[in-house]
């Protein structure tokens, strides 16, 4: 290309040659990328293409002038250029030369932009560089990595001397500023690399972390790169090799992402993940081990390694800068250095798991330690290969591991072991799920991170640390052996990605672990049962009507006793809360607590003596009446209102809900339409009660109005009074936690109820992320347990206005909704409805059900396609 650029007769011809060179260069890069060429060679090739264009433009605009130099800085300066990265340029010249050549310099930058090279440029003298660097540490950092593109080769050395630590930003100040910069950057990503759409460059464990410690080494020790820290004893040879290996992984991902996006994109978003995995040559192995999941697992593992070594290096730099400090002996060969736990002889760790376990035992009794000393952490990392899996460990060491699991600091110990790679060696099944993601919107963490989050919630139950769990702190003290719950949390998802039912496979792993660690038979049985049934309570609570005594009885029979119930309840709470920070809410807390309480009562009564609906209704009626009398209502007024109230209401509602509804009816003065709304259970939560003459389209109008108000329906109870009124109760939540005022909700609903037939759901585009996940719509019908209703289940992709749209279809078929349970799991919706025909009879016409199924599937799939098209436009 240099010859073709030089031969161009004018700037227009030059521009076309440069553009063509960039296009052909990127095409060649993609070919070489897909052929497997390593990232550093690709980056060098692309840098050479940019150099040719930049130098040619400089020669055309400025020739070979005296007193003015052109430098590449930043990533371009170190020769690391990605397909869509900016090229960082510095024109170095005194003020007089800058003024004299201003037009030529401007023309030079314009030529680059016109050719298609995005530049980040500065025109400064050496003194101006010093002042800019003094004010902004990012300027200094960019100028630490520069090379001459045109002009005097000595310019770099002169600039480096002017920017030396003696002149500005001495090592301590530079270290403190860059460390704080990294902390702030990590905080933007919630201090974890385990995001669904991680940033390869800026996120924790990303390329910027590698660059940060490189810059620190350059500034603090005057070395040219990370490898130069090895002879200084600051970086181990194995650590350096690990960082170089992970840089190649991350750089290749970033390179491919730029090629795929055809723009500067640093976030590994859903728009690109599948296609990038294909570019890397990965193939789907099974439904639970997709190519995209393999790619992301590789990324998360690389990021974890970078974070570990980054932490060690920062600690070593800090110690070097703060000077020597006498260690504080702790006994048994351990000491505190600068507040970090250290082994006096870290080489002991290479002898096997005995010394490694001793390290974690010492850490267990020093919870105030700032962390593991970098030398000890480095020795531990080097010793990982010597740690054998638990079946190969002596019985005494396995028993010491179990003692550690029974410590008050057990969760902290497990978390440390996981972060430092020890747990994956001792328990290889855990190593297989390290960094494993699930390609959906429901599981926001990798499997190992989810597991550690579940354990953290369990630890919180013991410490009563989270008020969001209403009764967990009451249940926890009843556990016979709390460490069995920790082990259940450790194993509950450990078999994901293997193919087959992960609950069943995990139960096998748990039983083998229990046998090897000499757990008593009853404990082993309980542990295996918890792992195998860890979804039972969640599924029952969220997909079935737990106000139905038969549902509770079936669940109680599976649980069988109080002990299993206590453990399962706490594991379920921790599992749901540990799946996503946004998943747990007070409605789920109440739902699980209600199922727990009803099951406890059933077990206490005896499984051979099931609770009957009539008993529950009588108890609810008595409790509600007591409340209402205490509020000043006359019993005859209450009985008059209840005379038309359906008996099943006393089964489905709590006493306080019955009292709230009854008070509203009494205060309405006989008005035809009553709408009540109140904040309920959690931030952004509302409960709404509507009493209005029953008519077609009522349910559809109500849910469409909720949709317009930005409220999601969690649960709908739709009853009918004997005097012709619909009695509809809804549990609602505002997704962003900002619900409208109750008065505004009441007003909107009253307006809608004036003419329900005219209310239509709003049309909105689906969120961007949902476009990448398709769940085939499926509609199934069966009879309710009592045979009086038709149960419809809907599984499909989530989308705006889904429930309102389904309600419109049901209205078109003249079907009544008597109950609705709405559950969303990321991109997947699992909704359940109880239906009847207009005569309140189950729907017996199979042809009608087939037609209904087809209409709902067509509506759901059509909305999904329309939403995708609208979002794309």
C-alpha positions in Angstrom: 0.0 0.0 0.0 2.8 2.5 0.6 3.7 2.6 -3.1 0.1 3.0 -4.1 -0.4 5.9 -1.6 2.8 7.6 -2.8 1.7 7.3 -6.5 -1.7 8.9 -5.9 -1.8 12.1 -7.9 -4.0 14.2 -5.7 -5.7 14.0 -2.3 -9.0 12.6 -3.7 -7.0 9.7 -5.3 -5.0 9.3 -2.1 -8.2 9.1 -0.1 -9.6 6.4 -2.3 -6.4 4.3 -2.1 -6.4 4.7 1.7 -10.0 3.7 2.0 -9.5 0.7 -0.2 -6.5 -0.3 1.8 -8.5 -0.2 5.1 -11.3 -2.2 3.6 -9.0 -4.9 2.1 -6.9 -4.8 5.3 -9.9 -5.5 7.5 -11.0 -8.3 5.1 -7.6 -9.9 5.3 -7.6 -9.5 9.1 -10.9 -11.4 9.3 -9.6 -14.2 7.1 -6.5 -14.5 9.3 -8.6 -14.3 12.4 -10.9 -17.1 11.3 -7.8 -19.1 10.3 -6.7 -18.9 14.0 -3.9 -16.3 13.8 -2.9 -15.1 17.3 -4.1 -11.7 18.5 -0.7 -10.0 18.9 0.3 -10.8 15.3 -3.1 -9.5 14.1 -2.7 -6.3 16.2 0.7 -5.8 14.7 -0.5 -6.3 11.2 -3.3 -3.7 11.6 -0.9 -1.3 13.3 1.4 -1.5 10.2 -1.6 -0.7 7.9 -2.4 2.4 10.0 1.3 3.4 10.1 1.5 3.4 6.3 -1.6 5.6 5.9 -0.5 8.0 8.7 3.0 8.4 7.5 1.9 8.9 3.9 -0.6 11.7 5.0 2.1 13.3 7.1 4.5 13.4 4.2 1.9 14.9 1.9 0.9 17.6 4.3 4.1 18.5 6.2 7.0 16.8 4.4 10.1 16.5 6.6 10.0 19.7 8.6 12.4 20.6 11.4 11.2 21.1 15.0 8.0 19.1 14.7 7.5 15.4 15.4 4.6 12.9 15.0 4.2 10.4 17.8 1.9 7.4 18.3 0.6 7.2 21.9 -1.5 5.0 24.1 -2.4 1.6 22.6 -1.3 2.7 19.1 1.9 3.7 20.7 2.6 0.3 22.1 1.7 -1.3 18.7 -1.6 -2.8 20.0 -4.3 -1.7 17.6 -7.7 -3.3 17.1 -9.8 -3.0 13.9 -12.0 -0.2 15.2 -9.8 1.4 17.8 -9.0 5.1 17.6 -5.4 5.9 16.7 -3.8 8.2 19.3 -1.5 10.8 17.8 0.6 13.6 19.3 2.1 16.3 17.2 5.0 17.5 19.2 6.2 21.0 18.4 7.0 24.3 20.1 4.3 27.1 20.1 5.9 29.0 17.2 6.0 25.9 15.0 2.4 25.0 15.9 1.3 28.4 14.8 3.2 28.3 11.6 2.1 24.9 10.5 -1.5 25.0 11.9 -3.1 24.8 8.5 -0.9 21.9 7.4 -1.6 20.0 10.7 -5.3 20.5 10.3 -5.2 19.2 6.7 -3.2 16.2 7.9 -5.9 15.2 10.5 -8.7 15.9 8.0 -7.0 13.5 5.5 -7.0 10.7 8.1 -10.6 11.2 9.0 -11.6 11.4 5.3 -9.8 8.1 4.7 -11.8 6.4 7.4 -9.2 6.4 10.3 -10.7 7.6 13.6 -8.1 9.6 15.4 -7.6 11.0 18.9 -5.2 13.8 18.5 -3.3 16.4 20.4 -0.9 19.2 19.3 1.4 20.2 22.1 4.9 21.3 23.0 6.9 19.3 25.6 6.0 21.9 28.2 2.3 21.7 27.3 2.5 17.9 27.6 4.0 18.2 31.1 1.2 20.6 32.2 -1.6 18.4 30.7 -0.1 15.3 32.3 0.2 17.1 35.7 -3.6 17.9 35.5 -4.7 14.5 34.1 -3.1 11.2 34.9 -4.7 9.6 31.8 -2.6 12.0 29.7 0.6 10.9 31.5 -0.3 7.2 31.0 -0.9 7.6 27.3 2.4 9.4 26.9 4.3 6.7 28.8 3.8 4.4 25.7 4.8 6.3 22.6 6.9 5.8 19.5 8.0 8.1 16.7 6.1 7.9 13.4 7.9 10.9 11.7 10.6 13.3 12.9 13.4 13.0 15.4 13.8 9.6 17.0 15.1 11.3 20.1 11.8 12.9 20.8 10.5 10.0 22.9 13.5 10.1 25.2 13.3 13.8 25.7 9.5 13.6 26.4 10.1 10.8 28.9 12.7 12.8 30.7 10.3 15.7 31.0 7.6 13.5 32.4 9.8 11.6 34.8 8.6 10.7 38.3 11.0 13.3 39.7 9.1 16.0 37.8 5.5 14.9 38.4 3.4 12.0 39.6 5.9 10.3 41.8 5.4 6.5 42.3 3.3 6.7 45.4 0.9 9.3 43.9 0.7 7.5 40.6 0.0 4.1 42.3 -2.7 5.6 44.5 -4.4 7.4 41.6 -4.4 4.4 39.3 -5.6 2.1 42.0 -8.5 4.4 42.8 -9.2 4.7 39.1 -9.4 0.9 38.9 -11.7 0.7 41.9 -14.1 3.3 40.4 -14.1 1.4 37.1 -14.8 -1.9 38.7 -17.7 -0.3 40.7 -19.3 0.7 37.4 -19.6 -3.1 36.6 -20.7 -4.0 40.2 -17.2 -5.3 41.0 -17.7 -8.5 39.0 -16.8 -9.8 35.6 -19.8 -12.1 35.8 -22.2 -9.9 33.9 -24.4 -11.1 31.1 -22.9 -8.6 28.7 -19.4 -8.0 30.0 -16.9 -5.4 28.9 -13.8 -7.1 27.5 -11.8 -3.9 27.9 -13.0 -2.0 30.9 -14.7 -4.7 33.1 -13.1 -6.4 36.1 -10.5 -8.9 34.9 -10.5 -7.2 31.4 -7.7 -5.9 29.3 -7.6 -2.6 31.2 -6.7 -4.4 34.4 -3.7 -5.9 32.6 -2.7 -2.5 31.3 -3.1 -0.9 34.7 -0.5 -3.2 36.4 1.7 -2.8 33.4 1.6 1.0 33.7 2.3 0.8 37.4 5.3 -1.4 36.8 6.6 1.1 34.2 6.1 4.1 36.5 7.2 2.6 39.8 10.2 0.6 38.5 11.1 2.1 35.1 10.6 -1.3 33.4 9.2 -1.6 29.8 6.6 -4.3 30.6 5.3 -7.0 32.8 7.9 -9.6 31.9 10.6 -7.2 33.2 9.0 -7.5 36.7 10.0 -11.1 36.9 13.8 -10.6 37.5 12.8 -8.0 40.2 10.9 -10.7 42.1 7.6 -8.8 41.8 6.0 -11.2 39.4 6.5 -15.0 39.2 7.4 -16.7 36.0 4.2 -18.7 36.2 2.2 -15.6 36.9 3.7 -13.7 34.0 3.0 -16.7 31.7 -0.6 -16.8 33.0 -1.1 -13.1 32.3 0.3 -13.4 28.8 -1.9 -16.4 28.1 -5.1 -14.6 29.3 -4.1 -11.5 27.4 -4.1 -13.5 24.2 -7.6 -14.9 25.1 -9.1 -11.5 25.9 -7.3 -9.7 23.0 -8.6 -12.3 20.5 -12.2 -11.8 21.8 -11.8 -8.1 21.5 -10.3 -8.4 18.0 -13.2 -10.6 16.8 -15.8 -8.4 18.4 -14.4 -5.3 16.5 -14.5 -7.3 13.2 -18.0 -8.5 13.9 -19.5 -5.2 15.0 -17.6 -3.1 12.4 -17.4 -0.3 14.9 -15.7 0.3 18.2 -17.5 -2.1 20.5 -16.0 -3.3 23.8 -19.1 -4.9 25.4 -19.6 -8.6 24.6 -23.3 -8.1 24.1 -26.0 -10.6 23.1 -26.0 -9.0 19.6 -22.6 -10.5 19.0 -22.1 -13.5 21.4 -23.4 -16.3 19.2 -21.8 -15.0 16.0 -18.4 -14.5 17.7 -18.5 -18.0 19.1 -19.0 -19.3 15.5 -16.1 -17.1 14.3 -13.9 -18.7 16.9 -14.9 -22.1 15.5 -16.8 -23.3 18.6 -19.7 -25.8 18.2 -22.8 -26.6 20.2 -22.1 -29.9 22.1 -25.5 -30.3 23.9 -28.5 -28.1 24.7 -26.8 -27.3 28.0 -23.3 -26.7 26.5 -23.8 -24.3 23.6 -20.9 -22.8 21.7 -21.7 -19.4 23.1 -21.6 -20.8 26.6 -18.2 -22.4 26.0 -16.9 -19.0 24.7 -18.3 -17.1 27.7 -16.9 -19.7 30.1 -13.5 -19.1 28.6 -13.9 -15.4 29.0 -15.0 -15.6 32.7 -12.1 -18.0 33.6 -9.6 -15.6 31.9 -11.1 -12.6 33.8 -10.9 -14.5 37.1 -7.2 -15.3 36.6 -6.4 -11.7 35.6 -8.3 -10.4 38.7 -6.4 -12.8 41.0 -3.0 -11.9 39.8 -3.9 -8.2 39.5 -4.8 -8.2 43.2 -1.5 -9.8 44.1 0.6 -7.3 42.1 -1.3 -4.4 43.6 -0.5 -5.7 47.0 3.2 -6.2 46.2 3.4 -2.6 44.8 1.7 -1.3 47.9 4.2 -3.1 50.2 7.2 -1.9 48.2 5.9 1.7 48.4 5.0 1.6 52.1 8.3 0.2 53.2 9.2 -2.6 55.5 7.1 -3.4 58.6 7.9 -6.1 61.1 5.5 -9.1 60.7 3.1 -10.0 63.6 3.7 -13.7 64.5 0.5 -15.8 64.9 2.0 -19.2 65.7 2.1 -22.4 63.8 4.2 -20.8 61.1 1.8 -18.0 60.3 2.1 -14.2 60.6 0.4 -11.0 59.6 2.3 -8.7 57.2 0.8 -5.3 56.5 -2.5 -6.9 57.8 -2.3 -9.8 55.3 -2.1 -13.4 56.4 1.2 -15.0 55.4 2.9 -18.3 55.8 6.4 -17.9 57.1 7.5 -20.6 54.8 5.1 -20.5 51.8 7.0 -23.3 50.0 5.2 -25.7 52.4 2.1 -25.3 50.3 3.7 -27.3 47.5 3.7 -30.4 49.6 0.0 -31.1 49.2 -3.4 -30.4 50.7 -2.3 -30.7 54.3 -0.5 -27.4 54.3 -3.2 -25.8 52.1 -5.9 -26.8 54.6 -3.7 -25.5 57.4 -3.6 -22.1 55.7 -7.4 -21.9 55.5 -7.7 -23.1 59.1 -5.4 -20.3 60.1 -7.4 -17.8 58.0 -10.6 -19.1 59.6 -9.5 -17.8 63.0 -8.2 -14.6 61.6 -11.3 -13.2 59.9 -10.0 -9.6 60.3 -7.0 -10.2 58.0 -7.1 -8.0 54.9 -6.6 -11.0 52.7 -3.9 -13.4 51.8 -0.4 -12.1 51.5 0.8 -11.9 47.9 3.8 -14.2 48.4 1.6 -16.8 50.0 -1.1 -16.4 47.4 1.5 -16.8 44.7 2.9 -20.0 46.3 -0.7 -21.3 46.7 -1.3 -20.7 43.0 1.8 -22.6 42.1 0.8 -25.5 44.4 -2.7 -26.0 42.9 -1.4 -28.8 40.7 -0.3 -30.8 43.8 -3.8 -30.8 45.3 -5.5 -34.1 44.6 -9.3 -34.6 44.5 -11.1 -35.5 47.7 -11.4 -39.2 46.9 -7.6 -39.4 46.8 -7.1 -37.5 50.1 -6.5 -39.3 53.4 -9.5 -39.7 55.7 -7.9 -37.3 58.3 -7.7 -34.4 55.8 -11.3 -35.0 54.6 -12.4 -34.8 58.2 -10.5 -31.6 58.7 -12.3 -30.2 55.7 -15.6 -31.1 57.3 -14.6 -29.4 60.5 -13.9 -26.3 58.5 -17.4 -26.6 56.9 -18.9 -26.5 60.4 -17.1 -23.3 61.4 -19.0 -20.0 61.8 -16.7 -18.7 59.0 -17.5 -21.7 56.7 -19.0 -19.6 53.9 -16.0 -17.3 53.9 -13.7 -20.3 53.8 -15.5 -21.8 50.8 -15.6 -18.5 49.0 -11.9 -18.0 49.5 -11.2 -21.6 48.3 -13.3 -21.0 45.2 -11.7 -17.6 44.4 -8.2 -19.0 44.8 -8.8 -22.2 42.8 -8.5 -24.6 45.7 -12.1 -25.8 45.7 -12.0 -26.7 42.0 -9.0 -29.0 42.8 -10.5 -30.6 45.9 -13.9 -30.9 44.3 -13.4 -31.3 40.6 -17.1 -31.1 39.8 -17.1 -27.5 41.1 -14.2 -26.7 38.7 -16.3 -27.8 35.8 -18.9 -25.2 36.5 -16.4 -22.4 37.2 -17.2 -19.6 34.7 -20.1 -21.6 33.3 -22.9 -19.4 32.1 -26.4 -20.2 30.9 -27.4 -18.4 27.7 -30.5 -16.7 29.0 -31.7 -13.6 30.8 -32.7 -15.4 34.0 -29.4 -16.6 35.3 -27.3 -13.4 35.6 -24.4 -15.1 37.2 -22.1 -18.0 36.2 -22.9 -21.2 38.0 -20.0 -20.9 40.4 -20.8 -17.3 41.2 -24.4 -18.2 41.7 -23.4 -20.9 44.1 -21.3 -18.6 46.1 -24.1 -16.0 46.2 -26.5 -18.7 47.5 -24.0 -19.6 50.2 -23.7 -15.9 51.1 -27.5 -15.7 51.6 -27.4 -18.8 53.8 -24.7 -17.2 55.8 -27.0 -14.1 56.1 -29.8 -16.3 57.5 -27.5 -17.3 60.4 -26.5 -13.7 61.0 -30.1 -12.2 60.5 -28.4 -9.9 58.1 -31.2 -9.4 55.5 -34.6 -8.1 56.4 -36.0 -9.1 53.0 -36.4 -12.7 54.3 -39.4 -12.6 56.7 -39.1 -15.8 58.6 -35.7 -17.2 57.6 -34.1 -16.1 60.8 -36.8 -17.9 62.7 -36.3 -21.2 60.8 -32.5 -21.2 60.9 -32.1 -22.0 64.6 -34.2 -25.1 64.2 -31.6 -26.7 61.8 -30.1 -29.7 63.4 -26.8 -29.4 61.4 -26.6 -26.1 59.5 -23.5 -27.3 57.6 -25.7 -29.7 55.7 -27.6 -26.7 54.2 -24.2 -25.2 53.1 -23.3 -28.5 51.4 -26.7 -28.6 49.7 -26.1 -25.0 48.5 -22.7 -26.1 47.2 -24.0 -29.1 45.3 -27.4 -28.0 44.1 -26.2 -26.8 40.7 -22.9 -28.5 40.5 -24.0 -30.9 37.7 -25.1 -28.2 35.2 -23.8 -28.5 31.7 -23.2 -32.2 31.9 -26.4 -33.2 30.1 -29.4 -34.8 31.9 -31.2 -33.6 35.0 -28.7 -31.6 37.0 -30.7 -32.1 40.2 -30.5 -35.9 39.9 -26.8 -35.9 38.8 -26.0 -33.4 41.6 -27.7 -35.7 44.1 -25.4 -38.5 43.1 -22.3 -36.2 43.5 -23.6 -35.1 46.9 -24.1 -38.7 48.1 -20.6 -39.7 47.0 -19.2 -36.7 48.8 -21.1 -37.6 51.9 -19.8 -41.1 51.9 -16.2 -40.1 51.4 -16.5 -37.6 54.3 -18.2 -40.1 56.6 -21.5 -38.3 57.0 -24.0 -40.4 58.9 -26.6 -42.1 56.8 -29.4 -39.8 57.8 -27.3 -36.8 56.9 -26.3 -38.2 53.6 -29.9 -39.0 52.7 -31.0 -35.5 53.7 -28.2 -33.8 51.7 -29.0 -35.9 48.5 -32.7 -35.2 48.9 -32.2 -31.5 49.2 -30.0 -31.4 46.0 -32.5 -33.6 44.1 -35.6 -31.6 45.2 -34.1 -28.1 45.4 -36.6 -26.8 42.9 -39.7 -28.5 44.4 -40.8 -25.7 46.7 -40.1 -22.9 44.2 -42.1 -24.7 41.5 -45.0 -25.5 43.9 -45.3 -21.9 45.2 -44.9 -20.1 41.9 -46.9 -22.4 39.6 -49.7 -23.8 41.7 -52.4 -22.4 43.9 -51.1 -22.9 47.4 -54.4 -21.7 48.9 -55.7 -25.1 47.7 -55.4 -27.6 50.5 -54.9 -30.4 48.0 -51.8 -28.7 46.6 -50.4 -28.2 50.1 -51.2 -31.9 51.0 -49.3 -33.1 47.9 -46.3 -31.0 48.8 -46.4 -32.0 52.4 -46.4 -35.7 51.4 -43.3 -35.1 49.3 -41.5 -33.2 52.1 -42.7 -35.8 54.7 -41.3 -34.1 57.9 -40.5 -30.8 59.5 -36.8 -31.2 59.2 -36.9 -31.6 55.4 -39.2 -28.6 55.2 -37.0 -26.3 57.2 -33.9 -27.1 55.1 -35.8 -26.9 51.8 -37.4 -23.6 52.7 -34.1 -21.9 53.4 -32.4 -23.5 50.4 -35.2 -22.3 48.2 -35.0 -18.7 49.5 -31.3 -18.6 49.0 -31.5 -20.1 45.5 -34.1 -17.7 44.2 -32.4 -14.7 45.8 -29.0 -15.9 44.4 -30.2 -16.2 40.8 -30.5 -12.4 40.2 -30.3 -9.3 42.4 -33.8 -8.3 41.1 -35.5 -11.7 41.5 -36.3 -11.8 45.2 -39.1 -9.6 46.4 -41.6 -9.4 49.2 -44.3 -11.2 47.2 -42.1 -14.2 46.7 -41.1 -14.0 50.4 -44.8 -14.1 51.4 -45.6 -16.9 48.9 -42.9 -19.2 50.2 -43.6 -18.3 53.8 -47.3 -19.1 53.3 -46.5 -22.5 51.7 -44.0 -23.2 54.6 -46.6 -22.3 57.2 -49.4 -24.3 55.6 -47.1 -27.3 55.2 -46.0 -27.1 58.8 -49.6 -27.1 59.9 -50.4 -30.1 57.6 -47.4 -32.0 59.0 -48.3 -31.1 62.6 -51.8 -32.3 62.0 -50.6 -35.5 60.5 -50.5 -36.5 56.8 -53.2 -39.0 57.5 -55.5 -36.1 58.6 -55.5 -33.7 55.6 -56.9 -30.2 56.2 -60.2 -29.6 54.4 -61.2 -26.4 52.7 -64.2 -25.9 55.0 -61.9 -25.7 58.0 -59.7 -23.1 56.4 -62.6 -21.0 55.3 -64.2 -21.1 58.8 -60.9 -20.0 60.4 -60.4 -17.2 57.8 -64.0 -16.0 58.3 -63.6 -15.9 62.0 -60.3 -14.0 61.9 -61.6 -11.5 59.4 -64.7 -10.8 61.4 -62.7 -10.2 64.5 -60.6 -7.6 62.7 -63.7 -5.9 61.3 -65.4 -5.7 64.6 -62.3 -4.2 66.1 -62.5 -1.5 63.3 -66.0 -0.6 64.4 -68.1 -2.4 61.8 -71.3 -3.9 62.9 -71.6 -7.7 62.6 -74.9 -7.4 60.8 -73.4 -5.1 58.1 -70.5 -7.6 57.7 -72.8 -10.5 57.4 -74.9 -8.7 54.9 -71.9 -8.0 52.6 -70.7 -11.6 53.1 -74.0 -13.0 52.2 -73.2 -12.5 48.5 -69.5 -13.2 48.9 -68.2 -16.5 47.4 -67.1 -19.1 49.9 -64.0 -19.7 48.0 -62.9 -16.2 48.8 -62.4 -17.3 52.4 -60.0 -20.0 51.1 -58.0 -17.9 48.7 -57.6 -14.7 50.7 -55.9 -13.9 54.0 -58.1 -12.5 56.8 -56.6 -9.1 56.5 -57.4 -9.0 52.8 -61.0 -10.1 53.4 -61.2 -7.3 56.0 -59.7 -4.7 53.6 -62.2 -5.6 50.8 -65.1 -5.7 53.2 -64.3 -2.3 54.7 -64.1 -0.8 51.2 -67.5 -2.3 50.2 -69.1 -1.0 53.4 -67.7 2.5 52.8 -68.7 2.6 49.1 -72.3 3.2 50.1 -73.6 0.6 47.6 -71.9 2.1 44.5 -71.8 -0.1 41.5 -68.1 0.1 41.0 -65.5 0.1 43.8 -61.7 0.3 43.1 -59.2 0.1 46.0 -55.4 0.3 45.7 -52.8 0.2 48.3 -49.0 -0.2 48.6 -48.3 -3.8 49.4 -45.4 -5.9 50.6 -42.5 -4.2 48.9 -41.2 -1.1 47.1 -43.1 -0.7 43.8 -45.7 -3.2 45.0 -49.5 -2.6 44.9 -52.5 -4.6 45.7 -55.7 -3.7 43.8 -59.3 -4.8 44.5 -62.1 -4.2 42.0 -65.8 -4.8 42.7 -67.9 -4.0 39.6 -70.8 -5.6 37.7 -69.6 -8.7 35.9 -69.5 -8.4 32.1 -67.5 -9.5 29.1 -64.0 -8.1 28.6 -63.6 -7.0 32.3 -60.4 -8.9 33.0 -58.9 -7.9 29.6 -59.6 -4.2 30.3 -58.1 -4.4 33.8 -54.8 -6.0 32.7 -54.5 -3.7 29.7 -54.9 -0.7 32.1 -52.2 -2.1 34.4 -50.0 -2.5 31.3 -50.5 1.2 30.4 -49.6 2.2 33.9 -46.3 0.2 33.7 -47.4 -2.4 36.3 -46.8 -6.1 36.0 -49.3 -8.6 37.3 -47.9 -11.2 39.7 -51.2 -12.8 40.7 -54.8 -12.3 39.9 -57.7 -13.7 41.9 -61.0 -13.4 39.9 -64.1 -14.3 41.9 -67.9 -13.6 41.4 -70.4 -12.7 44.0 -73.9 -14.3 44.0 -75.4 -10.9 43.2 -73.6 -10.5 39.9 -70.5 -8.6 40.8 -66.9 -9.4 39.8 -64.5 -9.4 42.8 -61.0 -9.2 41.3 -57.9 -8.9 43.4 -54.4 -8.3 41.9 -50.9 -8.3 43.2 -48.8 -5.9 41.1 -45.3 -4.7 40.9 -43.6 -1.8 39.1 -40.4 -3.3 37.4 -38.3 -0.3 38.2 -39.6 0.0 41.8 -41.6 3.2 41.1 -45.3 2.4 41.2 -47.9 5.1 40.5 -49.7 6.6 43.4 -52.7 4.4 44.5 -55.1 7.3 43.8 -53.8 7.5 40.2 -54.3 3.8 39.7 -57.8 3.9 41.1 -58.7 6.8 38.8 -57.3 5.0 35.7 -59.2 1.9 36.5 -62.5 3.7 37.1 -62.1 5.4 33.7 -61.4 2.0 32.0 -64.4 0.4 33.7 -66.8 3.0 32.2 -66.4 1.1 28.8 -64.2 -2.0 29.2 -64.7 -2.9 25.5 -62.8 0.1 24.3 -59.6 -0.6 26.3 -56.8 -1.9 24.3 -53.2 -2.8 25.4 -50.5 -0.4 24.3 -48.0 -1.5 21.6 -44.4 -1.3 22.6 -41.2 -2.7 21.2 -39.5 -5.5 23.1 -36.3 -4.6 25.0 -33.2 -5.2 22.9 -32.0 -8.1 25.0 -35.2 -10.1 24.4 -34.6 -10.1 20.7 -31.9 -12.7 21.1 -33.9 -15.2 23.0 -36.8 -17.2 21.5 -38.9 -19.6 23.6 -41.3 -21.4 21.3 -44.9 -20.6 22.5 -46.6 -23.6 24.0 -50.2 -23.7 25.4 -51.5 -26.8 27.3 -54.9 -27.5 28.9 -55.9 -29.9 31.7 -58.6 -30.1 34.3 -58.2 -28.5 37.7 -57.9 -30.7 40.7 -61.6 -30.3 41.6 -62.7 -30.7 38.0 -64.6 -27.4 38.0 -62.2 -25.4 36.0 -60.0 -25.7 32.9 -56.3 -25.1 33.6 -54.4 -23.4 30.9 -50.6 -23.1 30.9 -48.6 -20.7 28.7 -44.9 -20.9 28.1 -43.4 -18.4 25.7 -40.9 -15.5 25.3 -41.6 -12.5 27.5 -42.7 -9.4 25.7 -44.5 -6.1 26.5 -48.2 -6.4 26.9 -48.2 -10.2 26.9 -50.8 -10.7 29.6 -53.1 -8.0 28.1 -52.8 -9.6 24.7 -53.7 -13.1 26.0 -56.6 -11.6 27.9 -57.9 -10.1 24.7 -57.8 -13.5 23.0 -59.7 -15.1 26.0 -62.3 -12.4 25.7 -62.7 -13.1 22.0 -63.4 -16.7 22.8 -65.9 -15.7 25.6 -63.9 -17.4 28.3 -63.8 -16.3 31.9 -60.5 -16.1 33.9 -60.9 -17.1 37.5 -57.3 -17.2 38.6 -54.0 -16.3 37.1 -50.5 -16.9 38.3 -47.8 -15.0 36.4 -44.1 -16.0 36.5 -41.3 -14.6 34.5 -37.9 -16.2 34.4 -35.6 -13.9 32.5 -36.8 -14.1 28.9 -39.1 -17.0 29.6 -42.7 -16.7 30.8 -44.7 -19.4 32.5 -48.2 -18.3 33.1 -51.2 -20.3 34.5 -54.9 -19.5 34.2 -58.0 -21.1 35.5 -60.8 -20.8 32.9 -64.5 -21.5 32.4 -67.0 -20.8 29.7 -69.7 -18.1 30.1 -71.8 -20.5 32.2 -68.9 -21.1 34.6 -68.4 -24.6 33.4 -65.1 -26.1 32.4 -64.3 -25.9 28.7 -65.1 -29.4 27.4 -65.0 -28.6 23.6 -61.7 -29.9 22.4 -62.1 -28.2 19.0 -62.6 -24.9 20.8 -59.4 -25.5 22.9 -57.4 -26.3 19.8 -58.6 -23.1 18.2 -57.8 -21.2 21.3 -54.3 -22.6 21.5 -53.7 -21.7 17.8 -54.9 -18.1 18.4 -52.8 -17.6 21.5 -49.7 -19.0 19.8 -50.2 -16.9 16.7 -50.8 -13.8 18.8 -47.7 -14.4 21.0 -45.4 -15.2 18.1 -46.8 -12.4 16.0 -46.2 -9.9 18.8 -42.7 -11.2 19.2 -41.9 -10.8 15.5 -43.5 -7.3 15.4 -41.6 -6.2 18.4 -38.4 -7.4 16.9 -39.0 -5.6 13.7 -40.1 -2.4 15.5 -37.0 -2.5 17.7 -34.7 -3.0 14.7 -36.2 0.0 12.9 
